[in-house]
Amino acid sequence: MREYAMTLLEAENKAYTSNRDSKSSSYKFYSTIVSSGTLSDKISALTLSVQESPLHNTQALESLVGLSKKRSRAQAVEVLRSLKDLFAQGTLLPSDRRLKHFVNQPALAAALSEAGGHWDIGDKLPNQIEKSHLIMWAFEDFLKDQYFEVLKVLEVWCNDEIEFSRSRALSYVYELLKEKSEQESNLLRLLVNKLGDPSKKIASRASYLLLQLEQAHPLMKGTIVSSIESESLFRPGQSQHAKYYGVITLNQTILSKSDDKVASQLLDIYFPLFVALLKPKKDVHAQKILKKKGKHSKKGKKGKEGNEDGKGEAQEDELREKLISAVLVGVNRAYPFTTSSYELYVDTYSNPLQHCELTLFYSQAF
């Protein structure tokens, strides 16, 4: 059924193209630009063609996505900007739902089940399904695949070595996520992962864009908090740098009286994070002792490496202190918006060590 629908979509595109007046000046101008124009003109022509009738210009959209995969930074950024405008601000994606693959269309599944679950090319279409339905479902399937290809290109440029490319790709991810719900989880993952970017400028921008997203879509606060928790704070092997930008994003989340669940969710993150920040201190102290013993046992080595290690440890300790401070700030901001039941939940810790750490946590927080 899908193969048949794709052939119908292709035939529809060919019919639309053949019905154009090939002798008209506008068509000749368009063909000349696409074949031999500059990159900017070609992008503009293809974009206008898609906007004219997305259903009948699938080849133009496919060409745009293909251009975005070139390894030229300037070209990729320009093409991605046009694709972002088409998908985010344009009418390609529905604003009230997500796209469906052909096999997931509910009307198709219902019709096939009523027809006995079997259909082959040449058979009559089951029940009330018409060719126009198949064409629309095939186009939606095609559009979903192309949009996913764009996301894969954005992921590549989000990890580019040049800061400008990463910054532009990050902005495009944010705009797509803000405007449409399609591929929301993947887009949010890309945005949250940039909290751990080596560049402080990019990490700070990712934090700012996440907070802007919370303002644009207040109901997404819980989803964003959960994503930061899993992708940034408690992900195995995550750096302190990423955790710091994750925490300052959480502690700057604006809460209201209706956000008691989000506030409790934040406190449930802050406490285990605080405990985890305290425990490594013992391990770090033990490592320092072992390093000192190793240095005393080796002869003839200068202290340059030791100075570098000491500098790195000092920076790590400073970052840990900033992280602890950010956690405590978050507690002070989130606690007033929680319900009284959270205090009862806190008192349920039966482990004496946990109770001691919890008491220390709240004594520092308040």
C-alpha positions, -999 to +999 in steps of 0.1 A: +000+000+000+029+024+008+047+016-024+015+023-043+009+055-025+045+067-033+039+060-070+007+081-068+026+110-051+053+108-078+027+108-106+010+138-089+043+157-090+049+149-126+014+160-136+018+193-117+052+199-135+038+191-169+008+214-165+032+243-160+037+266-190+072+256-199+074+285-224+066+311-198+093+335-188+089+328-151+094+290-156+125+296-178+139+320-152+133+294-124+149+266-144+180+288-152+185+297-116+182+262-103+206+248-129+233+276-131+225+303-106+245+313-075+241+293-043+219+321-027+197+324-058+194+286-060+183+284-023+158+312-028+143+296-059+140+261-043+124+277-012+099+296-032+090+265-052+084+245-020+063+274-006+042+275-038+029+239-033+048+216-009+028+186-020+038+191-057+074+201-052+089+173-032+119+172-054+127+209-045+125+201-008+147+170-013+172+192-032+173+217-003+180+190+022+207+176+000+224+210-002+224+212+036+246+181+037+275+197+019+306+202+041+308+239+033+300+258+066+287+289+049+265+269+025+252+246+053+243+275+076+224+294+048+205+263+036+196+253+072+183+288+078+159+284+048+148+249+059+143+262+095+120+290+081+101+264+060+096+240+089+092+263+119+075+295+106+061+279+074+031+257+069+050+224+061+044+210+096+010+209+113+008+231+143-016+209+163+000+175+160+030+155+149+035+139+116+027+102+112+045+075+091+023+059+064+019+027+084+007+046+115-022+063+098-052+053+120-077+055+091-056+032+070-053+006+098-090+007+104-099+003+067-075-026+062-087-045+093-123-042+080-112-055+046-096-086+061-060-072+065-049-080+030-045-058-001-023-059-032-016-035-061-045-038-086-071-046-060-099-021-052-090+003-024-106-009+009-137+008+022-138+046+018-101+052+011-094+072-020-063+079-040-062+114-026-059+100+009-030+078-001-012+108-017-016+129+014-004+101+037+026+094+014+035+131+014+033+131+052+056+101+054+080+117+030+080+149+050+087+131+082+117+114+067+131+147+053+126+165+086+146+138+104+173+142+078+175+179+087+178+170+124+208+147+116+225+176+097+218+199+127+233+174+151+265+174+130+268+212+130+260+214+167+292+195+173+313+214+147+348+226+158+339+262+148+320+281+175+300+301+150+286+270+133+276+255+166+259+287+177+238+290+145+228+254+146+218+257+183+196+287+174+179+267+146+173+238+170+156+262+195+134+278+169+122+245+156+115+233+191+097+264+200+074+265+170+065+229+163+062+197+183+076+174+156+107+155+169+105+173+202+124+148+222+154+147+198+155+185+195+154+189+232+182+164+236+203+183+212+197+216+231+203+201+266+235+183+254+250+217+245+250+226+283+282+205+283+298+223+253+335+231+260+329+268+251+313+287+280+296+310+255+278+281+238+269+264+271+256+297+285+235+302+253+221+268+256+210+275+291+194+308+280+175+292+252+162+265+275+149+292+299+133+310+269+116+278+259+101+275+293+087+310+290+073+302+256+058+269+267+052+268+305+037+233+303+071+220+291+089+228+323+086+193+337+098+178+305+128+201+303+137+195+339+136+157+333+158+160+302+184+181+321+183+155+349+189+126+326+212+141+299+232+166+319+232+159+357+231+122+362+245+109+329+275+086+336+308+103+329+293+138+326+317+166+334+313+191+363+311+218+337+280+203+321+265+197+356+271+233+366+253+248+336+225+222+341+220+233+377+221+271+370+194+264+343+173+246+368+177+272+396+168+301+372+135+283+362+107+307+370+081+290+391+045+299+400+019+286+425+007+261+399+042+246+395+043+227+428+050+194+410+079+210+391+092+225+424+091+191+441+108+176+410+136+201+413+141+193+450+142+156+442+171+164+419+189+188+442+192+164+472+209+134+455+231+158+435+242+174+467+249+140+483+269+130+452+289+162+453+299+155+490+309+119+485+337+124+458+356+146+483+367+115+502+378+098+469+397+130+458+415+131+492+425+095+489+438+101+454+459+130+466+475+108+493+483+081+467+498+107+443+520+121+471+533+086+479+540+079+443+559+111+439+581+104+469+589+069+456+600+083+422+634+100+419+647+126+396+613+141+386+607+178+386+577+194+402+562+208+369+537+179+366+528+183+402+521+219+398+499+212+368+480+185+387+476+209+416+462+236+394+437+212+378+426+200+412+421+236+424+400+244+394+379+212+400+374+221+437+364+256+427+339+243+402+325+219+428+320+247+453+302+268+426+281+238+418+271+233+455+263+270+458+241+268+427+223+238+442+216+256+474+203+286+455+180+263+436+166+249+469+159+283+482+140+292+451+121+259+447+111+251+482+085+279+487+065+266+458+062+230+471+033+217+491+036+207+528+035+170+518+071+173+506+083+178+542+066+145+551+084+128+522+117+142+533+112+127+568+108+092+554+146+087+550+153+059+575+190+055+567+210+074+594+237+085+569+210+098+545+193+116+574+226+132+584+234+143+549+198+157+545+201+177+577+234+192+565+218+199+531+189+219+546+210+236+572+232+250+545+202+258+523+183+278+549 
